């Protein structure tokens, strides 16, 4: 396996580990950043050491990374340490009740990333979403009254469909979408009946899981 293929595999395994709860979020953020910068197979191997063992891996810091800004103690609290959603090849969806930090990063790769904000809880009234240039699809499902501005989003060959007003109602969150689409596209809209049905099924499943 060449280095880039191994890197993609490591990134996939790290995201999967966060999703199934076997890797602590703060450790995952550190390892994802190191995986993006790794220059050898050995550096990538150590980042997935212990995954799949059933226990939370110990934070591994085997080598220094030069000229790298330190991560904040609170991921998502600054533009230098956003919460990242990376799809690569497959589609991922974030929905249900979840905390929206002030800074998000979306990299749909050749797949898709859907962020459903309908039941989410914003940590701030200003939310910045940076899009990483790709060929994939980003979809944002926005509650009524929120505002979404895409003026700072660069478009090379990409396509933007935004059905949401740029100005938020008083007291409602304002979303600023930045970055670059590349050849990808982004859809920004309010909830539709199929979204509501999907969210209700997801919430019911989560409730059953909590009840054991």
TILUMTOR-986201 format. One record per atom (N, C-alpha, C): residue number from 0; x negated, y, z negated; residue in three letters; atom name. Coordinates in steps of 0.05 Angstrom, whole numbers, always signed. Each point is the difference from the previous one (the first is absolute). Layout:
<sites>
SITE/k/px/py/pz/r/a
SITE/NUM/X/Y/Z/ala/CA
...
</sites>
This chain:
<sites>
SITE/k/px/py/pz/r/a
SITE/0/-17/-24/+0/unk/N
SITE/0/+17/+24/+0/unk/CA
SITE/0/-18/+25/+0/unk/C
SITE/1/+5/+18/+19/unk/N
SITE/1/-16/+24/+1/unk/CA
SITE/1/+8/+19/-23/unk/C
SITE/2/-16/+21/-4/unk/N
SITE/2/+4/+18/-23/unk/CA
SITE/2/+27/+13/+0/unk/C
SITE/3/+9/+10/+24/unk/N
SITE/3/+25/+15/+1/unk/CA
SITE/3/+24/-19/-5/unk/C
SITE/4/-2/-25/+10/unk/N
SITE/4/+21/-19/-5/unk/CA
SITE/4/+1/-7/-30/unk/C
SITE/5/-24/-3/-12/unk/N
SITE/5/-1/-6/-29/unk/CA
SITE/5/+11/+24/-16/unk/C
SITE/6/-6/+24/+9/unk/N
SITE/6/+10/+24/-14/unk/CA
SITE/6/+30/+0/+0/unk/C
SITE/7/+12/-5/+24/unk/N
SITE/7/+29/+0/+2/unk/CA
SITE/7/+12/-22/-18/unk/C
SITE/8/-13/-23/-1/unk/N
SITE/8/+10/-21/-17/unk/CA
SITE/8/-1/+7/-30/unk/C
SITE/9/-22/+13/-8/unk/N
SITE/9/-3/+8/-28/unk/CA
SITE/9/+21/+21/-7/unk/C
SITE/10/+4/+20/+18/unk/N
SITE/10/+21/+20/-5/unk/CA
SITE/10/+27/-13/-3/unk/C
SITE/11/+6/-19/+17/unk/N
SITE/11/+26/-14/-1/unk/CA
SITE/11/+3/-14/-27/unk/C
SITE/12/-21/-14/-9/unk/N
SITE/12/+1/-15/-25/unk/CA
SITE/12/+3/+18/-24/unk/C
SITE/13/-13/+23/+1/unk/N
SITE/13/+2/+19/-22/unk/CA
SITE/13/+28/+11/-2/unk/C
SITE/14/+12/+8/+23/unk/N
SITE/14/+27/+10/-1/unk/CA
SITE/14/+20/-21/-9/unk/C
SITE/15/-5/-25/+9/unk/N
SITE/15/+18/-22/-9/unk/CA
SITE/15/-2/-4/-30/unk/C
SITE/16/-24/+2/-10/unk/N
SITE/16/-4/-4/-29/unk/CA
SITE/16/+14/+21/-17/unk/C
SITE/17/+0/+25/+10/unk/N
SITE/17/+14/+21/-14/unk/CA
SITE/17/+30/-6/+2/unk/C
SITE/18/+9/-8/+23/unk/N
SITE/18/+29/-6/+3/unk/CA
SITE/18/+10/-22/-17/unk/C
SITE/19/-15/-21/-5/unk/N
SITE/19/+9/-22/-16/unk/CA
SITE/19/-8/+2/-30/unk/C
SITE/20/-13/+23/-7/unk/N
SITE/20/-6/+5/-28/unk/CA
SITE/20/-24/-13/-11/unk/C
SITE/21/-17/-12/+17/unk/N
SITE/21/-24/-13/-10/unk/CA
SITE/21/-24/+18/+0/unk/C
SITE/22/+3/+24/+9/unk/N
SITE/22/-23/+19/-1/unk/CA
SITE/22/+11/+27/-10/unk/C
SITE/23/-13/+10/-21/unk/N
SITE/23/+8/+26/-11/unk/CA
SITE/23/-3/+22/+21/unk/C
SITE/24/+19/+19/-1/unk/N
SITE/24/+1/+21/+21/unk/CA
SITE/24/-25/+17/+1/unk/C
SITE/25/-10/+8/-24/unk/N
SITE/25/-24/+18/+0/unk/CA
SITE/25/-24/-14/+11/unk/C
SITE/26/-3/-27/-6/unk/N
SITE/26/-22/-15/+11/unk/CA
SITE/26/+3/-3/+30/unk/C
SITE/27/+25/-4/+9/unk/N
SITE/27/+4/-3/+29/unk/CA
SITE/27/-7/+25/+15/unk/C
SITE/28/+6/+23/-11/unk/N
SITE/28/-7/+25/+14/unk/CA
SITE/28/-30/+3/+4/unk/C
SITE/29/-15/-8/-21/unk/N
SITE/29/-29/+2/+2/unk/CA
SITE/29/-11/-20/+20/unk/C
SITE/30/+11/-24/+0/unk/N
SITE/30/-10/-21/+18/unk/CA
SITE/30/+7/+6/+30/unk/C
SITE/31/+24/+11/+4/unk/N
SITE/31/+8/+7/+27/unk/CA
SITE/31/-18/+21/+12/unk/C
SITE/32/-8/+20/-16/unk/N
SITE/32/-18/+20/+9/unk/CA
SITE/32/-27/-12/+7/unk/C
SITE/33/-10/-18/-18/unk/N
SITE/33/-26/-12/+5/unk/CA
SITE/33/+1/-19/+25/unk/C
SITE/34/+22/-13/+4/unk/N
SITE/34/+3/-17/+23/unk/CA
SITE/34/-2/+16/+26/unk/C
SITE/35/+12/+23/+0/unk/N
SITE/35/-2/+17/+24/unk/CA
SITE/35/-28/+9/+6/unk/C
SITE/36/-17/+2/-20/unk/N
SITE/36/-27/+10/+3/unk/CA
SITE/36/-21/-22/+0/unk/C
SITE/37/+8/-25/-5/unk/N
SITE/37/-20/-22/-2/unk/CA
SITE/37/-15/-3/+26/unk/C
SITE/38/-26/-5/-3/unk/N
SITE/38/-18/-3/+23/unk/CA
SITE/38/-10/-28/+4/unk/C
SITE/39/+9/-19/-17/unk/N
SITE/39/-10/-28/+3/unk/CA
SITE/39/+22/-19/-10/unk/C
SITE/40/-3/-25/+8/unk/N
SITE/40/+19/-21/-8/unk/CA
SITE/40/-1/-5/-30/unk/C
SITE/41/-24/+2/-11/unk/N
SITE/41/-3/-4/-29/unk/CA
SITE/41/+16/+21/-16/unk/C
SITE/42/-1/+25/+9/unk/N
SITE/42/+14/+21/-14/unk/CA
SITE/42/+30/-5/+1/unk/C
SITE/43/+10/-11/+22/unk/N
SITE/43/+29/-6/+3/unk/CA
SITE/43/+7/-24/-17/unk/C
SITE/44/-17/-20/-1/unk/N
SITE/44/+6/-25/-15/unk/CA
SITE/44/+5/+6/-30/unk/C
SITE/45/-16/+18/-11/unk/N
SITE/45/+2/+5/-29/unk/CA
SITE/45/+26/+14/-7/unk/C
SITE/46/+12/+14/+20/unk/N
SITE/46/+25/+15/-5/unk/CA
SITE/46/+24/-19/-3/unk/C
SITE/47/-1/-24/+10/unk/N
SITE/47/+22/-19/-3/unk/CA
SITE/47/-7/-23/-19/unk/C
SITE/48/-22/+3/-14/unk/N
SITE/48/-8/-20/-20/unk/CA
SITE/48/+21/-2/-22/unk/C
SITE/49/+9/-25/-4/unk/N
SITE/49/+20/-4/-22/unk/CA
SITE/49/+29/+1/+9/unk/C
SITE/50/+5/+10/+24/unk/N
SITE/50/+28/+2/+9/unk/CA
SITE/50/+11/-29/+4/unk/C
SITE/51/+25/-3/-8/unk/N
SITE/51/+12/-27/+2/unk/CA
SITE/51/-5/-18/-23/unk/C
SITE/52/-14/+10/-21/unk/N
SITE/52/-7/-16/-23/unk/CA
SITE/52/+23/+0/-20/unk/C
SITE/53/+20/+18/+4/unk/N
SITE/53/+22/+2/-19/unk/CA
SITE/53/-4/+20/-22/unk/C
SITE/54/-23/+12/-1/unk/N
SITE/54/-5/+20/-21/unk/CA
SITE/54/-9/+26/+13/unk/C
SITE/55/+4/+21/-14/unk/N
SITE/55/-9/+26/+11/unk/CA
SITE/55/-30/+0/+1/unk/C
SITE/56/-12/+5/+24/unk/N
SITE/56/-29/+0/+2/unk/CA
SITE/56/-12/+23/-16/unk/C
SITE/57/-25/-4/-8/unk/N
SITE/57/-15/+21/-13/unk/CA
SITE/57/-8/+21/+20/unk/C
SITE/58/+0/+25/-7/unk/N
SITE/58/-9/+21/+19/unk/CA
SITE/58/-29/-5/+6/unk/C
SITE/59/-7/-1/+25/unk/N
SITE/59/-27/-6/+9/unk/CA
SITE/59/-12/+25/+12/unk/C
SITE/60/-23/+9/-11/unk/N
SITE/60/-14/+23/+11/unk/CA
SITE/60/-29/-8/+5/unk/C
SITE/61/-5/-18/+19/unk/N
SITE/61/-27/-12/+3/unk/CA
SITE/61/-20/+18/+13/unk/C
SITE/62/+9/+22/+12/unk/N
SITE/62/-19/+17/+15/unk/CA
SITE/62/+10/+28/+1/unk/C
SITE/63/-17/+20/+0/unk/N
SITE/63/+10/+28/+1/unk/CA
SITE/63/+7/+7/+29/unk/C
SITE/64/+18/+18/+3/unk/N
SITE/64/+7/+10/+26/unk/CA
SITE/64/-8/+29/+2/unk/C
SITE/65/-19/+6/+16/unk/N
SITE/65/-11/+27/+1/unk/CA
SITE/65/+19/+19/+14/unk/C
SITE/66/-1/+25/-9/unk/N
SITE/66/+16/+22/+12/unk/CA
SITE/66/+29/-6/+1/unk/C
SITE/67/+11/-14/-21/unk/N
SITE/67/+28/-5/-1/unk/CA
SITE/67/+12/+15/-24/unk/C
SITE/68/+21/+15/+5/unk/N
SITE/68/+12/+15/-22/unk/CA
SITE/68/+12/-19/-20/unk/C
SITE/69/-2/+5/-25/unk/N
SITE/69/+11/-18/-20/unk/CA
SITE/69/+30/-1/+2/unk/C
SITE/70/+11/-24/-5/unk/N
SITE/70/+29/-3/+0/unk/CA
SITE/70/+12/+13/-25/unk/C
SITE/71/+24/+12/+3/unk/N
SITE/71/+12/+12/-23/unk/CA
SITE/71/+11/-22/-18/unk/C
SITE/72/+5/+7/-25/unk/N
SITE/72/+10/-20/-19/unk/CA
SITE/72/+29/-6/+6/unk/C
SITE/73/+13/+17/+15/unk/N
SITE/73/+29/-3/+7/unk/CA
SITE/73/+3/-2/+30/unk/C
SITE/74/+0/-24/+12/unk/N
SITE/74/+3/-3/+29/unk/CA
SITE/74/+25/+14/+10/unk/C
SITE/75/-3/+14/+22/unk/N
SITE/75/+23/+14/+11/unk/CA
SITE/75/+3/+29/-9/unk/C
SITE/76/-17/+8/-19/unk/N
SITE/76/+2/+27/-11/unk/CA
SITE/76/-14/+21/+15/unk/C
SITE/77/-17/-8/+20/unk/N
SITE/77/-15/+20/+15/unk/CA
SITE/77/-4/-10/+29/unk/C
SITE/78/-7/+18/+18/unk/N
SITE/78/-5/-7/+28/unk/CA
SITE/78/-24/-19/+3/unk/C
SITE/79/-18/+1/-20/unk/N
SITE/79/-24/-17/+1/unk/CA
SITE/79/+6/-29/-9/unk/C
SITE/80/+23/-4/-13/unk/N
SITE/80/+6/-26/-11/unk/CA
SITE/80/+30/-6/+4/unk/C
SITE/81/+9/-2/+25/unk/N
SITE/81/+28/-5/+5/unk/CA
SITE/81/+7/-30/-4/unk/C
SITE/82/+26/-5/-4/unk/N
SITE/82/+9/-27/+1/unk/CA
SITE/82/+3/-8/+29/unk/C
SITE/83/-13/-23/+8/unk/N
SITE/83/-1/-7/+28/unk/CA
SITE/83/+19/-23/+7/unk/C
SITE/84/+12/+2/+23/unk/N
SITE/84/+17/-21/+12/unk/CA
SITE/84/-13/-6/+27/unk/C
SITE/85/-12/-24/+2/unk/N
SITE/85/-14/-8/+25/unk/CA
SITE/85/+13/-25/+10/unk/C
SITE/86/+9/+1/+25/unk/N
SITE/86/+13/-23/+11/unk/CA
SITE/86/-18/-18/+17/unk/C
SITE/87/-19/+12/+15/unk/N
SITE/87/-17/-14/+19/unk/CA
SITE/87/+17/-13/+22/unk/C
SITE/88/+8/-25/-3/unk/N
SITE/88/+14/-14/+22/unk/CA
SITE/88/+29/-5/-6/unk/C
SITE/89/+8/-3/-25/unk/N
SITE/89/+28/-6/-6/unk/CA
SITE/89/+14/+24/-12/unk/C
SITE/90/+26/-3/-2/unk/N
SITE/90/+16/+22/-12/unk/CA
SITE/90/+2/-3/-30/unk/C
SITE/91/-1/+23/-14/unk/N
SITE/91/+4/+0/-29/unk/CA
SITE/91/+21/+20/-6/unk/C
SITE/92/+16/-5/-22/unk/N
SITE/92/+21/+18/-8/unk/CA
SITE/92/-2/+4/-30/unk/C
SITE/93/+1/+26/-8/unk/N
SITE/93/+1/+7/-28/unk/CA
SITE/93/+28/+11/-6/unk/C
SITE/94/+15/-13/-18/unk/N
SITE/94/+27/+8/-5/unk/CA
SITE/94/+7/-6/-29/unk/C
SITE/95/+25/+6/-7/unk/N
SITE/95/+9/-4/-28/unk/CA
SITE/95/-9/+23/-18/unk/C
SITE/96/-1/-6/-26/unk/N
SITE/96/-9/+20/-19/unk/CA
SITE/96/-30/+0/-2/unk/C
SITE/97/-13/+22/+8/unk/N
SITE/97/-28/+2/-2/unk/CA
SITE/97/-8/+29/-3/unk/C
SITE/98/-23/+5/-13/unk/N
SITE/98/-9/+27/-5/unk/CA
SITE/98/-14/+11/+25/unk/C
SITE/99/+7/+24/+9/unk/N
SITE/99/-13/+12/+23/unk/CA
SITE/99/-20/+20/-11/unk/C
SITE/100/-26/-5/+5/unk/N
SITE/100/-20/+19/-9/unk/CA
SITE/100/-1/+24/+18/unk/C
SITE/101/-14/+21/-7/unk/N
SITE/101/-2/+24/+17/unk/CA
SITE/101/-14/-5/+26/unk/C
SITE/102/-18/-20/+1/unk/N
SITE/102/-16/-4/+25/unk/CA
SITE/102/+1/-30/+8/unk/C
SITE/103/+9/-3/+25/unk/N
SITE/103/+1/-27/+12/unk/CA
SITE/103/-16/-1/+26/unk/C
SITE/104/-10/-23/+7/unk/N
SITE/104/-14/-4/+25/unk/CA
SITE/104/+13/-24/+14/unk/C
SITE/105/+7/+4/+26/unk/N
SITE/105/+13/-22/+15/unk/CA
SITE/105/-17/-7/+25/unk/C
SITE/106/-7/-25/+2/unk/N
SITE/106/-15/-10/+23/unk/CA
SITE/106/+15/-24/+11/unk/C
SITE/107/+17/+4/+20/unk/N
SITE/107/+16/-22/+11/unk/CA
SITE/107/-16/-19/+18/unk/C
SITE/108/-25/+7/+7/unk/N
SITE/108/-16/-17/+17/unk/CA
SITE/108/+14/-6/+26/unk/C
SITE/109/+3/-26/+6/unk/N
SITE/109/+16/-8/+23/unk/CA
SITE/109/+27/-11/-9/unk/C
SITE/110/+7/+4/-25/unk/N
SITE/110/+25/-10/-11/unk/CA
SITE/110/+18/+24/-6/unk/C
SITE/111/+13/-2/-24/unk/N
SITE/111/+18/+21/-8/unk/CA
SITE/111/+0/+3/-31/unk/C
SITE/112/+5/+25/-9/unk/N
SITE/112/+3/+6/-28/unk/CA
SITE/112/+27/+14/-4/unk/C
SITE/113/+18/-11/-16/unk/N
SITE/113/+25/+13/-7/unk/CA
SITE/113/+0/+8/-29/unk/C
SITE/114/+4/+26/-5/unk/N
SITE/114/+2/+10/-27/unk/CA
SITE/114/+29/+9/-5/unk/C
SITE/115/+15/-14/-17/unk/N
SITE/115/+27/+6/-6/unk/CA
SITE/115/+1/+15/-26/unk/C
SITE/116/+7/+26/+1/unk/N
SITE/116/-1/+17/-24/unk/CA
SITE/116/+28/+1/-14/unk/C
SITE/117/+20/-15/+9/unk/N
SITE/117/+27/+3/-10/unk/CA
SITE/117/+3/-5/-30/unk/C
SITE/118/-14/-20/-10/unk/N
SITE/118/+2/-6/-29/unk/CA
SITE/118/-26/+7/-15/unk/C
SITE/119/-18/+12/+14/unk/N
SITE/119/-27/+6/-11/unk/CA
SITE/119/+2/+25/-18/unk/C
SITE/120/-20/+2/-18/unk/N
SITE/120/-1/+22/-19/unk/CA
SITE/120/-25/+17/+6/unk/C
SITE/121/+3/+24/+9/unk/N
SITE/121/-24/+17/+7/unk/CA
SITE/121/-13/+11/-26/unk/C
SITE/122/-26/-1/+0/unk/N
SITE/122/-15/+11/-22/unk/CA
SITE/122/-3/+31/+2/unk/C
SITE/123/+5/+10/+24/unk/N
SITE/123/-3/+29/+4/unk/CA
SITE/123/+20/+9/+22/unk/C
SITE/124/+5/+26/+2/unk/N
SITE/124/+18/+9/+20/unk/CA
SITE/124/-14/+5/+27/unk/C
SITE/125/-26/-1/+0/unk/N
SITE/125/-16/+2/+25/unk/CA
SITE/125/-14/-27/+4/unk/C
SITE/126/+5/-12/+23/unk/N
SITE/126/-11/-26/+6/unk/CA
SITE/126/-14/+2/+27/unk/C
SITE/127/-26/-7/+1/unk/N
SITE/127/-15/+1/+25/unk/CA
SITE/127/-6/-29/+9/unk/C
SITE/128/+8/-5/+25/unk/N
SITE/128/-5/-26/+13/unk/CA
SITE/128/-19/+4/+23/unk/C
SITE/129/-24/-12/-2/unk/N
SITE/129/-19/+1/+22/unk/CA
SITE/129/+2/-25/+17/unk/C
SITE/130/+4/+4/+26/unk/N
SITE/130/+1/-22/+19/unk/CA
SITE/130/-27/-5/+13/unk/C
SITE/131/-10/-25/-1/unk/N
SITE/131/-25/-7/+13/unk/CA
SITE/131/+5/-7/+29/unk/C
SITE/132/-15/+11/+17/unk/N
SITE/132/+3/-4/+29/unk/CA
SITE/132/+0/-30/+7/unk/C
SITE/133/+21/-8/+15/unk/N
SITE/133/+3/-29/+5/unk/CA
SITE/133/+19/-3/+24/unk/C
SITE/134/+7/-25/+6/unk/N
SITE/134/+19/-6/+21/unk/CA
SITE/134/+27/-10/-12/unk/C
SITE/135/+3/+2/-26/unk/N
SITE/135/+23/-12/-13/unk/CA
SITE/135/+22/+20/-5/unk/C
SITE/136/+20/-10/-16/unk/N
SITE/136/+25/+14/-5/unk/CA
SITE/136/+2/+7/-29/unk/C
SITE/137/+5/+25/-7/unk/N
SITE/137/+6/+8/-27/unk/CA
SITE/137/+29/+9/-2/unk/C
SITE/138/+14/-10/-20/unk/N
SITE/138/+28/+7/-3/unk/CA
SITE/138/+5/+10/-29/unk/C
SITE/139/+11/+24/-2/unk/N
SITE/139/+6/+12/-26/unk/CA
SITE/139/+31/+3/-3/unk/C
SITE/140/+11/-12/-21/unk/N
SITE/140/+29/+3/-5/unk/CA
SITE/140/+4/+19/-23/unk/C
SITE/141/+12/+23/+6/unk/N
SITE/141/+0/+23/-18/unk/CA
SITE/141/+27/+5/-12/unk/C
SITE/142/+2/+5/-27/unk/N
SITE/142/+26/+6/-12/unk/CA
SITE/142/+10/+28/+9/unk/C
SITE/143/+26/+3/-2/unk/N
SITE/143/+13/+26/+7/unk/CA
SITE/143/-12/+22/-18/unk/C
SITE/144/-4/+23/+12/unk/N
SITE/144/-9/+24/-14/unk/CA
SITE/144/-30/+3/+0/unk/C
SITE/145/-15/-21/+6/unk/N
SITE/145/-29/+2/+1/unk/CA
SITE/145/-8/+14/+26/unk/C
SITE/146/-23/+12/+1/unk/N
SITE/146/-11/+13/+24/unk/CA
SITE/146/-25/-15/+9/unk/C
SITE/147/-3/+0/+27/unk/N
SITE/147/-24/-13/+11/unk/CA
SITE/147/-11/+18/+22/unk/C
SITE/148/-26/+7/-3/unk/N
SITE/148/-13/+17/+19/unk/CA
SITE/148/-23/-15/+14/unk/C
SITE/149/+0/+0/+27/unk/N
SITE/149/-20/-14/+15/unk/CA
SITE/149/-18/+18/+16/unk/C
SITE/150/+0/+26/-6/unk/N
SITE/150/-15/+19/+15/unk/CA
SITE/150/-30/-6/+1/unk/C
SITE/151/-11/-12/-22/unk/N
SITE/151/-28/-5/-2/unk/CA
SITE/151/-8/-28/+10/unk/C
SITE/152/+20/-15/+12/unk/N
SITE/152/-6/-26/+10/unk/CA
SITE/152/-9/+2/+29/unk/C
SITE/153/-25/-9/+6/unk/N
SITE/153/-11/+2/+27/unk/CA
SITE/153/+10/-24/+16/unk/C
SITE/154/+5/+6/+26/unk/N
SITE/154/+11/-20/+18/unk/CA
SITE/154/-17/-1/+26/unk/C
SITE/155/-12/-23/+5/unk/N
SITE/155/-16/-3/+24/unk/CA
SITE/155/+19/-11/+22/unk/C
SITE/156/+7/-26/-3/unk/N
SITE/156/+19/-12/+18/unk/CA
SITE/156/+25/-8/-16/unk/C
SITE/157/+0/+5/-25/unk/N
SITE/157/+21/-10/-18/unk/CA
SITE/157/+27/+15/+4/unk/C
SITE/158/+20/-11/-14/unk/N
SITE/158/+27/+11/+2/unk/CA
SITE/158/+12/+3/-27/unk/C
SITE/159/+14/+23/-5/unk/N
SITE/159/+12/+6/-26/unk/CA
SITE/159/+30/+3/+4/unk/C
SITE/160/+15/-14/-17/unk/N
SITE/160/+29/+4/-2/unk/CA
SITE/160/+7/+7/-29/unk/C
SITE/161/+7/+25/-4/unk/N
SITE/161/+6/+10/-27/unk/CA
SITE/161/+28/+12/+0/unk/C
SITE/162/+18/-14/-14/unk/N
SITE/162/+28/+8/-2/unk/CA
SITE/162/+6/+15/-27/unk/C
SITE/163/-21/+5/-15/unk/N
SITE/163/+3/+12/-27/unk/CA
SITE/163/-8/+30/+1/unk/C
SITE/164/+15/+16/-13/unk/N
SITE/164/-6/+29/-1/unk/CA
SITE/164/-28/+5/-12/unk/C
SITE/165/-13/+21/+10/unk/N
SITE/165/-27/+6/-10/unk/CA
SITE/165/+0/+12/-27/unk/C
SITE/166/+22/+14/-7/unk/N
SITE/166/+2/+14/-26/unk/CA
SITE/166/+17/-16/-19/unk/C
SITE/167/-11/-6/-24/unk/N
SITE/167/+15/-15/-20/unk/CA
SITE/167/+21/+18/-15/unk/C
SITE/168/+21/-13/-10/unk/N
SITE/168/+18/+14/-17/unk/CA
SITE/168/-14/+7/-26/unk/C
SITE/169/+10/+21/-14/unk/N
SITE/169/-13/+8/-25/unk/CA
SITE/169/-2/-23/-20/unk/C
SITE/170/-25/-4/-10/unk/N
SITE/170/-4/-21/-20/unk/CA
SITE/170/-5/-27/+12/unk/C
SITE/171/+2/-3/+26/unk/N
SITE/171/-4/-26/+13/unk/CA
SITE/171/-29/-2/+10/unk/C
SITE/172/-11/-25/+3/unk/N
SITE/172/-27/-3/+9/unk/CA
SITE/172/-4/+9/+29/unk/C
SITE/173/-24/+10/+5/unk/N
SITE/173/-8/+8/+27/unk/CA
SITE/173/-23/-17/+9/unk/C
SITE/174/+3/-13/+23/unk/N
SITE/174/-21/-19/+10/unk/CA
SITE/174/-15/+13/+23/unk/C
SITE/175/-26/+0/-2/unk/N
SITE/175/-17/+11/+21/unk/CA
SITE/175/-15/-23/+13/unk/C
SITE/176/+4/-4/+26/unk/N
SITE/176/-13/-22/+14/unk/CA
SITE/176/-24/+12/+16/unk/C
SITE/177/-24/-11/-6/unk/N
SITE/177/-24/+10/+13/unk/CA
SITE/177/-14/-24/+14/unk/C
SITE/178/-25/+6/+10/unk/N
SITE/178/-15/-21/+13/unk/CA
SITE/178/+3/+0/+30/unk/C
SITE/179/-2/-24/+12/unk/N
SITE/179/+1/-2/+29/unk/CA
SITE/179/+14/-26/+8/unk/C
SITE/180/+17/+1/+19/unk/N
SITE/180/+15/-24/+9/unk/CA
SITE/180/-16/-18/+19/unk/C
SITE/181/-19/+11/+15/unk/N
SITE/181/-13/-16/+20/unk/CA
SITE/181/+20/-7/+22/unk/C
SITE/182/+2/-26/+6/unk/N
SITE/182/+21/-9/+19/unk/CA
SITE/182/+24/-12/-14/unk/C
SITE/183/+1/+3/-27/unk/N
SITE/183/+23/-10/-15/unk/CA
SITE/183/+23/+18/+0/unk/C
SITE/184/+20/-7/-16/unk/N
SITE/184/+24/+18/-2/unk/CA
SITE/184/+11/-1/-28/unk/C
SITE/185/+16/+20/-7/unk/N
SITE/185/+11/+3/-26/unk/CA
SITE/185/+30/+7/+2/unk/C
SITE/186/+16/-13/-16/unk/N
SITE/186/+29/+6/-2/unk/CA
SITE/186/+6/+9/-28/unk/C
SITE/187/+13/+23/-2/unk/N
SITE/187/+7/+12/-26/unk/CA
SITE/187/+30/+5/+1/unk/C
SITE/188/+15/-13/-18/unk/N
SITE/188/+29/+3/+1/unk/CA
SITE/188/+12/-6/-27/unk/C
SITE/189/+27/+5/-1/unk/N
SITE/189/+15/-6/-24/unk/CA
SITE/189/+9/-30/+1/unk/C
SITE/190/+11/-9/-22/unk/N
SITE/190/+8/-28/-2/unk/CA
SITE/190/+24/-6/+19/unk/C
SITE/191/-1/-24/+12/unk/N
SITE/191/+21/-10/+16/unk/CA
SITE/191/+13/-24/-14/unk/C
SITE/192/+24/-8/+9/unk/N
SITE/192/+13/-23/-14/unk/CA
SITE/192/-18/-25/-2/unk/C
SITE/193/-15/-6/+20/unk/N
SITE/193/-17/-24/-1/unk/CA
SITE/193/-22/+3/-21/unk/C
SITE/194/-10/+25/-3/unk/N
SITE/194/-20/+5/-21/unk/CA
SITE/194/+12/-4/-27/unk/C
SITE/195/+25/+9/-4/unk/N
SITE/195/+14/-2/-26/unk/CA
SITE/195/+4/-30/-6/unk/C
SITE/196/+8/-16/+19/unk/N
SITE/196/+4/-28/-4/unk/CA
SITE/196/-26/-14/-8/unk/C
SITE/197/-21/+7/+15/unk/N
SITE/197/-26/-12/-6/unk/CA
SITE/197/-10/+7/-28/unk/C
SITE/198/+4/+26/-8/unk/N
SITE/198/-8/+9/-26/unk/CA
SITE/198/+16/-14/-22/unk/C
SITE/199/+26/-3/+4/unk/N
SITE/199/+17/-13/-20/unk/CA
SITE/199/-9/-29/-3/unk/C
SITE/200/-6/-14/+21/unk/N
SITE/200/-9/-28/-2/unk/CA
SITE/200/-27/-1/-15/unk/C
SITE/201/-17/+18/+6/unk/N
SITE/201/-27/+1/-13/unk/CA
SITE/201/+4/+5/-30/unk/C
SITE/202/+16/+19/-7/unk/N
SITE/202/+5/+7/-28/unk/CA
SITE/202/+13/-24/-15/unk/C
SITE/203/+18/-13/+13/unk/N
SITE/203/+13/-23/-13/unk/CA
SITE/203/-20/-23/-4/unk/C
SITE/204/-18/-4/+19/unk/N
SITE/204/-21/-20/-3/unk/CA
SITE/204/-18/+6/-23/unk/C
SITE/205/-8/+26/-2/unk/N
SITE/205/-18/+8/-21/unk/CA
SITE/205/+14/-3/-27/unk/C
SITE/206/+26/+5/-2/unk/N
SITE/206/+15/-3/-25/unk/CA
SITE/206/+1/-29/-8/unk/C
SITE/207/+5/-18/+19/unk/N
SITE/207/+0/-29/-6/unk/CA
SITE/207/-27/-9/-10/unk/C
SITE/208/-21/+11/+12/unk/N
SITE/208/-27/-8/-9/unk/CA
SITE/208/-5/+9/-29/unk/C
SITE/209/+10/+24/-7/unk/N
SITE/209/-4/+10/-27/unk/CA
SITE/209/+16/-17/-20/unk/C
SITE/210/+23/-10/+8/unk/N
SITE/210/+17/-15/-18/unk/CA
SITE/210/-10/-29/-2/unk/C
SITE/211/-20/-7/+16/unk/N
SITE/211/-12/-27/-3/unk/CA
SITE/211/+14/-21/+16/unk/C
</sites>
